[in-house]
């Protein structure tokens, strides 16, 4: 795959991870079951880390695509 395609893939994964952060945070605010405890917040934190990592990977792939085309 070309680097610009990888950039798009990583951007999509980053946005999906951001949506997961929101989802898990909302579950922690209004849980269906009290036994969830702090698990949704742990998942939200993990998703936030993944979102940042995918965002950085997307920026790196975009730079590679720009350097290859030049």
PyMOL commands that set and color helices and strands:
alter all, ss='L'
color gray80, all
select helices_A, chain A and resi 3-29+34-36+39-69
alter helices_A, ss='H'
color red, helices_A
deselect
rebuild
show_as cartoon
